Amino acid sequence: MSAVFKSVEAQFEPLTEARLDEIVAIERAAYGHPWTRGNFSDSLQSGYQAQLLTAGATVIGYFVAMKGVDEVHLLNITVAPALQGQGWGRVLLDALAVWSRGQGAQWLWLEVRVGNVRAQRIYEHHGYRRVGERKGYYPADGGKREDAVVMSLKL
């Protein structure tokens, strides 16, 4: 799966420990409550699917997903803030779905912050449906918690 990025072909590659500093920097720029280096490192050590979408030396985005028996759970998906709004999120979601089908998964699951309406719309346009909420799932400012919308996609 590739796309043209300023005359450089975009491609997927595995996320490795060597790229974690870059990823953590993107994560911090993208979120008020980002994943830590330890979160990414633990995911890699656990064998989760972790892919980068790159164009040359530029990281466009990434996802981390955990395979279950007949499902995949999306744990993190991020497009670098400077590159958002250009369709890269859809490219990442397509790649995740292709990989998940190849693993024999029948469902994709994710949580998204109640307040992240933009991401919810992207997921809905990609075929995901709201199936519930998790109360107090995400950390929020001031020591509070934010609810999550649970969404799923039948593969």
N, C-alpha and C positions, 0 to 999 in steps of 0.2 A: 504494500500500500504506500503510495508516494504522491506528492503534490509538488508543484513548482514554488520555490521560495526565493525570490530575487535571483533567478537563474541558477539556484542551487537546489538540487533535489532533496526534498524532505524524506526522511526515512526513520524507521523504528530501530531501536537498539536496546539491549537489556540495560536496566539501571544497575550500576555497580557501586561499590563502596568508594571507588575513585572519583565518582561524580557527585557524591553527597554534599560537598560544600556548595556547589552550584545550585543543587536542588533545594537545599535549606535556604539559600538566599532568595530564590524565587518564591518559596513557600512563605517566607517572612514578608515579602513584598505584596503577596496576594491576599494574605489573611491576617485578621486581628488576633486569631488564636491558632497559629500554625503548628503543624507537626514539628517535632524536634528531630535532630539528627538521630537520636536514639530510636524514635518511632520508625524511621526509614531503615536504620540498621537492623532493628528487630524483625522488620518485615522481610528483609533480604535473608536474614539467617533462618527465618521460618520457611523459606522457599516460596513465598508468595510471588505471583506474577507481577513484575515491576518493569515497565517499559518507558523509555524516553522517546519522544518525537523530536528529531533534530533536523537542522538544515546547516550543513557544514559544522562549525563549532558552536552554533547557536542552539540552545535548548528552547524549543517551542512550548513543550508541555510534557506531561507524564501522567501515568496512572499506576496504582497499586491495587491488586485484586487478590482475593483469597478464594481458592476453589473448595467447594464442599462436595457432597456426594453427587447431587444432580443439579447443583446451582453454583453460581459465582457471586461473591459479595464484593462490590466496589468499595474500597476503603478510602481512596484518595484519587482525585482527578483534578489536575490544575493546568491551566494555560498561563504562560508568563504574562503578567499584566500588560506589558507593552504590545502584546500580540493578540489580546482578547478582541472579540467581535469580528474576527476574520474567518470563522468557520473551523478553526483548529479543534475546538471541543468536539464537534461532530466527527472529525477524523479520528480522534482518540476513542470516542464511543463506538465507532464502527470497528476499529481494531480490537477493542475489548470484546465486542459481540462475536467477531470472527474467531478470536482465540477461545472464547467460552464455548462456542459451538464445537470447536475442535476438541475440547475437553469432555464433550458429552453432556454439557450443562443444558438444562431445559429452562432455567430461570436466571435472570440477573437481578440482584437486589442492591439497594443503596439507601443511605440516609442523607438528607440535605436539610440545612437549617431552615426553619420556618420563615425566617427573614430573608432568605436568599431566593427571592422570587425569580430573578433572572435565570439562575441555574435550574429551578423547577420548570420554567418554560422550555429551556433547552432539552431537558429530559423528557418532558411531555411531547415535544415535537419529534423526539426520537422514538416515541412509542411507549415510554414508561408510564405506568399508571400509579396513582396514589392508592396505597392500601392501608395506611394507618399513620399513627404518630407515636413517638417515643418522648415522654415527658422528661424535661431536664437533661437531655442527652448530651448537649454541647456546652462547654464552658462559655461564659459571656462576661462582659465587663462588670466590674464592681463585685466580683465574687458570685455573681448570679449564674443561672443556667438557662439555656435556650432549648426549646423543643425541636425535635426533628420530624420531618415528614418522611415516612418510609415509602419507597417507590419500588416497583418491580416491572420487569420486562419479560414476557414469555418469548423464548427463543424458538 
